[in-house]
Every structure is written in structure tokens, then in C-alpha cells.
Amino acid sequence: MSQEKVSFDHRIITRIVDAGAKVLDLGCGNGQLMLLLVKEKKAKVQGIELSEQAIYQCVEKGVSVFHSDIDSGLTEYPDNSFDYVILNESLQEVKKVEFVIQEALRVGKKVIVGFPNFAHIKARVALALCGNAPSTKSLPYHWYDTPNLRFLSISDFENYCATHKIRILQRFYLGKKRLISFFPNLFALNSLFILSKNGH
């Protein structure tokens, strides 16, 4: 897998995950991230995905995946059974957000959450000046074909973690090819958070 084809968020996640870690990827899509973690970190990776087409792509890559809806929970997994649970580009698509986050924190020692920042400056300009539903590099959909059910910003998620006593261990604010440190809620396209239960 060439470095050019690896997305920026996948590179950051691969850097975060420890070598040999046990990982559960919720909403794993086509399995690209799981394959990268297996190759680069020798991780023991398992995915959960609802889309049958995406599951076929995972199988073609030789990564382990189960057909399930993460909104229904993770009852088959005991507490702390994974070193990392990943919710990358899937949180904004789930119906039971709080339930899914709590389940991820229950079965994972750490949880990696990644999502597009709906408060990015281009999205704000599109809505404020043009009066159109925003479309950016990280939000490449139209209002009528988007899989997104939630439209959250970096500030929204940080406030959520604070009020729900979820500990943020690390934060990464992503531009196209580099990390953003200046006004991330305005200039970051995507974000990645490493979470744990408060006190752990």
C-alpha cells in the first residue's frame, strides 16, 4: 500500500495505535484502515460494518469483518476486550450516538473518534453567503444523498465530552495534509480524538 494512497486521517490513526494492539473498527467501511493497521502495526483487527458491498471489499482484502448495525450495541463483547475501538467517519452516521459512544468506551480501553468538522470556514461561507447546504472536501455530499445524520463541530464534540465526563487524552485537528493548531473549529476539515472513561 503506497503512502500516497493512504488518507491523512488513516496515517494519524496508524501512528496512534500501538504495535500488536487489539482493535475493533466500528463502521469499518471497505477495510482500508484495518488493512493498514495489520500491515504497519501487526494489529489484531476486527471490523463491524452494515453495508454488504463494503463487507465484500473487506473480505477481498482479507480482513475480519462482521455484518452488524453498531446502533444495536456490542453486547457480544466483554468490558475492556480491545485496546482501541475506532469510530472514524461513522459517528455522524449513527442514530444512537450516546449509546454507541458508551458501548465503545465499555469494550475499549481507548476510543478513537474521527469526524468531519461541520463548522469549517468553507461550510460557513456556503451557508452564510450562498444560502446553500455546505459541501467541502471532508463533506463531499449533497443534502439529498448524504449519509450524515448528525452535523457536529469540533467545539460541539469537546463540549459533549466535558458534560458527559469523558476524558480526552489527545486531539488532532486535520487540514488537507497537515495538522491545524490555529482556530481548529474554523480551519480544520476533520478531527481525531482519543478518549477514555474519566479516571482511566
C-alpha positions in Angstrom: 0.0 0.0 0.0 1.8 3.2 -1.2 2.0 6.1 1.2 0.3 8.4 -1.4 -2.9 6.4 -1.3 -3.2 6.5 2.5 -5.5 9.2 3.7 -4.2 11.7 6.2 -6.6 10.6 9.0 -5.6 6.9 8.5 -1.9 7.9 8.8 -2.6 9.6 12.1 -4.6 6.7 13.4 -1.9 4.3 12.5 0.6 6.4 14.3 -1.6 6.4 17.4 -2.3 2.6 17.6 0.4 0.6 19.5 2.1 -2.3 17.7 0.3 -5.6 18.2 -2.8 -3.9 19.7 -6.2 -5.5 19.6 -8.5 -3.2 17.6 -12.3 -3.0 16.9 -13.2 -0.8 14.0 -16.9 0.3 14.1 -18.3 1.2 10.7 -15.1 0.0 9.1 -16.2 0.7 5.5 -14.1 -1.0 2.9 -11.4 -2.2 5.4 -8.7 0.1 4.2 -7.8 1.3 7.7 -7.9 -2.2 9.1 -5.5 -3.5 6.4 -3.1 -0.6 7.1 -3.1 -1.4 10.8 -2.4 -5.1 10.1 0.4 -4.3 7.7 2.0 -1.4 9.6 1.3 -2.3 13.2 0.7 -6.0 13.2 -2.6 -5.2 15.0 -5.2 -7.8 15.6 -8.1 -6.1 13.9 -11.8 -6.8 13.7 -14.4 -4.7 11.9 -18.2 -4.2 12.1 -20.0 -2.9 9.1 -23.6 -2.7 7.9 -23.1 -2.2 4.1 -22.9 -5.6 2.3 -20.9 -4.0 -0.5 -18.3 -2.7 2.0 -18.2 -6.2 3.6 -17.3 -7.8 0.3 -14.4 -5.3 -0.1 -13.2 -6.2 3.4 -13.3 -9.9 2.6 -11.3 -9.2 -0.6 -8.6 -7.5 1.5 -8.5 -10.5 3.9 -9.5 -8.6 7.0 -12.0 -9.9 9.6 -15.4 -8.2 9.5 -18.9 -8.9 10.9 -22.2 -7.8 9.4 -24.0 -5.8 12.1 -25.5 -2.4 13.0 -23.5 -0.7 15.7 -26.6 1.1 16.8 -27.8 -2.2 18.2 -24.8 -2.3 20.6 -21.8 -4.5 21.3 -23.4 -7.0 23.7 -21.2 -9.9 22.5 -18.0 -8.2 23.7 -17.0 -8.0 27.3 -15.7 -4.9 29.1 -12.2 -3.8 28.0 -11.8 -6.5 25.4 -10.0 -4.2 23.0 -7.0 -1.9 23.3 -8.7 0.5 20.9 -12.2 1.0 19.5 -12.3 3.1 16.4 -15.2 5.3 15.3 -13.7 7.1 12.3 -16.1 8.8 9.9 -19.0 6.8 11.3 -20.2 8.7 14.4 -22.1 11.3 12.3 -24.0 8.5 10.7 -25.2 6.6 13.7 -28.7 7.1 15.2 -27.9 6.4 18.9 -24.8 8.5 19.4 -24.6 8.4 23.2 -25.3 4.7 23.3 -22.7 3.9 20.7 -20.0 6.1 22.4 -20.7 4.5 25.8 -20.6 1.0 24.3 -17.2 1.9 22.6 -15.9 3.1 25.9 -17.1 0.0 27.7 -15.4 -2.5 25.3 -12.3 -0.4 24.5 -9.5 0.8 26.8 -9.2 3.8 24.5 -11.6 5.0 21.8 -10.5 6.9 18.6 -13.3 9.1 17.3 -12.9 10.9 13.9 -15.4 13.1 12.1 -15.7 15.9 9.6 -15.9 19.4 11.1 -19.2 20.9 10.0 -18.0 24.3 11.3 -15.2 24.6 8.7 -14.9 28.1 7.2 -15.9 26.9 3.7 -19.1 25.3 5.1 -19.9 28.5 7.0 -19.3 30.7 3.9 -21.5 28.4 1.7 -24.4 28.6 4.2 -24.0 32.3 5.2 -23.3 33.9 1.8 -24.7 31.5 -0.7 -27.6 30.1 1.4 -26.7 26.5 0.3 -26.1 23.4 2.3 -22.3 23.2 2.5 -20.1 20.8 0.5 -16.4 20.6 1.3 -13.6 18.1 0.8 -14.5 16.4 4.0 -18.2 16.8 3.3 -18.5 15.8 -0.4 -22.2 15.1 -0.4 -25.3 17.0 -1.4 -28.2 17.5 1.0 -30.2 14.7 -0.7 -27.6 11.9 -0.8 -25.6 12.5 2.4 -25.3 9.5 4.8 -24.8 12.0 7.7 -27.5 12.2 10.3 -25.5 14.5 12.7 -23.9 17.8 11.9 -21.4 18.4 14.6 -18.4 20.7 15.0 -15.2 20.3 17.0 -16.5 22.6 19.7 -19.7 20.5 19.9 -17.8 17.3 20.5 -15.4 18.8 23.0 -18.4 20.3 25.0 -20.1 16.9 24.8 -17.1 15.1 26.3 -16.9 17.7 29.1 -20.5 17.5 30.1 -20.5 13.6 29.9 -17.3 13.3 31.9 -15.4 11.6 29.0 -11.7 12.1 29.2 -10.0 13.4 26.0 -6.4 12.0 26.0 -5.3 13.6 22.7 -6.7 15.8 20.0 -5.7 16.0 16.4 -7.1 18.7 14.1 -6.6 17.9 10.4 -6.3 20.0 7.3 -5.7 18.5 3.9 -2.2 17.4 4.5 -1.1 18.9 7.9 -2.3 19.3 11.4 -4.1 22.5 12.3 -3.3 24.4 15.5 -4.8 27.8 14.8 -8.6 28.2 15.4 -9.3 24.5 14.6 -13.0 24.8 14.8 -12.8 27.3 11.9 -9.9 25.8 9.8 -9.8 22.1 10.5 -11.5 19.9 7.9 -11.5 16.8 10.2 -10.7 15.9 13.8 -9.5 12.9 15.7 -9.9 12.4 19.4 -8.5 9.7 21.7 -11.0 9.1 24.5 -11.1 7.1 27.7 -13.6 6.7 30.6 -13.0 9.5 33.1 -10.4 8.5 35.6 -8.8 5.8 33.4 
